[in-house]
């Protein structure tokens, strides 16, 4: 994509992730490390080298922070050609900004549930707030834990990646982990006739609109 669209999606990512915003630069480094070291002790988020899902995500958090704050210099193969907007990342990732998003969520819930009493709302929905605060880590925990423990494999990738078909639609295609590890440069994570990647049609629309450019074979 162009540099202009790259900046747009940086901001759009922040608007969607809010209080649990992840830097595209740091995320890209960890994602490349995950593919290179899949399910080995060097994997930044493998469920097979931690005690449980919480220790896995805590380890991921620590590695992410080291990369984000430039306390760990990744190998060039992990950092080459990735987007980087350091000034925006610092502001978007600050505690003040994250607290601001959290306050916005609380006000939104109060208005919807208690003030305007929108159809279908109930006081029990307040229990969803912690998930809303941490939706990025929650999503990451589901994908990284389930995608390497539960499901079936179409390919032998010399790791433990799986396709968690029942959960995949909720994760927008990201739980076709076995397929993705075999074909990491393929935009469509689905391979078999019964598999469907709900993000792929969105990617194709962006391609047809010339917002992004898919490489041949992607």
N, C-alpha and C positions, 0 to 999 in steps of 0.2 A: 504494500500500500504506500501511498505518498506520505511524506512527512506531515502534511496537514491532517490527513485522516488518522495518522498514528497519534497525533496530539488529541484529536477528537475522541478516539477510543480510550486513550488514557483517562480523560475526564469522564467519559461515559462509564468506564469500569469503576471509577471512584463513586459515581452517582448510584450505581447499582449495588456495589458492595458496602458502601457507607462505612459503618463503624468497624467492619472487618476487612477493610481494603488491603489488598496485597500488591506490592510493587511488581509491575510486569517484568522489570529487569531481574529482580531477585527470584521471582517465581520461575522465569525462564531458565535461570541457572540451575535451580533445584530440579526442574523437570528434566533437563538434559542429564543431570547427574543420576536421576532415578532411572532413566533409560540405559545409561552406560553401566550402572551398578545394580541393575534390577535384582532385588531379593538377596543381595550380598550384604555383608556388614557395612559396606560403604554407601548403601542405598539410604538416602535421607528420610524416606518414609516407607519402610517395609514392615508389615505386621509380623514377620518371621524372625525379627531380631530385637523385639521389644516384648515386655511382659503383657501388655494389654493395649487397647486402643488409645488410652489416655497418655501412657508413656510414649507411644509412637508419635502422637501429635506434639507432645512436649519436646521430644527430640527434634522433630521437624521445625518447631518454632525456634529453637536455639540455633539450628543451622541457618534458617532463614534470616534471623537477626544478624548473625555474623556476616552473611553475604550482603544484607541490606545496608549495614553500617560500615561496609568495606573493611571489616576486621579480619575477613578471610578473603584472600585473592584466589578466585577459581582458576582452573586451567583455561587456556585460551579457547579450547574447543567448546567449553561450556559458556563462555562470555562473548564469543565473537558474533557480531551481527545482530545483537539483541537490542530492543528499544531501551532508551535511557533518558529520563527527564528528572534529574536529581532534585531540582528545586521544587517541582510539583510533588514529588514523592515525599519530601521532608514535610511539607505542609499537610498533605493528605494523610500522612501516617502519624502526625503528632497526636499526643494524648488529648489536647484541647479539641482538635477536629473530631476525634473519635467520640469524645464526650458530647460534643454538639450533635452528632448524629444520634447518639443514644437518647438525648433529650427530645429530639425531633420525633423519634419512634414512640416514646412515651406519650407525648402530646397527641400524636396521631391516633394512638390506641384509645386514649381518654375521649377524644372528640368522637371517634367512631362508635365506641361502646357505651359511654356514659352520657355524653352531651346530646348527640344527634340520634343515638339509638338506631343506627342503620339496620336495615332488615338482615336478619341472620346472625347478628352479633350477640355475644353472650359474655358475661363477666369472666368466664373461665378462659377466654382468649388471652387474658393478661399473662397466663402461664406460657404463652408463646414468645413473650418478649425476650427471655434469655437466648432463645434460638435465633431471634431476629438480630440481637446484638452480635452474636457469634456465627452468623450464617456461613461465612467463609470457612472457618475451621470445621464447622459441622459438616459441610459439603465435602471438604477435603478428607475428613475422617471416614466418611461413608465410602468414598471412592477408593481411597488408598487401602482401607481395611478389607472391604468386601471384594474389591477388584483383584485382590491377591490371595483370597482365602476361599471364596464361595462361587460356585458356578461350574461352567464347563470350558474346555479349551479346544479351539479349532486347530491350533498350531503348537508345536513343541518349540518354545522359545528359550529353553534352558533356564527358565525361571518358574515362578508359581502364579503367573498372571492368569486371570479367569475372566470369563464373560458372565456377569451376573444379570441374566436376561430380565428377571422379574423386576429388578430395581432400576434397570437401565433407563427406561423412559423418564423416570422421575429425575434422573441425573443428566438428562439431555444428551445421552449417548456416551458419556464418559466411562460407563461401566462395561464397555466392550474393551476391557483392558488387554485381554489376550490378543485380540485382533490388532489393537493399536500398537502393542509392543512388536508384533510381527511386521506391521506396515506403518511405521511411525510418521511417514510423510504423506500418508493418504488422508484426504479431508473427510471422507466417508468412513466412519469407524465400523459400520455394518459390513458383513461379508456374505453370510448365508442368506437364503431367500426369506427366512422367517425373522431376520434381524432388521431393525429399523433405527437409524440414527436421526433423531428429530432435529439436530442442529444442522445437518448437511443441507437440507433445502434452504435454510437461512444463508448458509455460506454460498450456495449457488446464486441466490438472489443478489447478494452483495457483489458477486463476480459479474453477473449480467449488468448490474448498475455501474460497473467500473469503479466501485469503491475499493475492492481488493482485486488481485489478479492471481488466479489459481495457476500454478505451474502445470505443464502437460503431465498427465498421468496422476494428478492429485485428485 
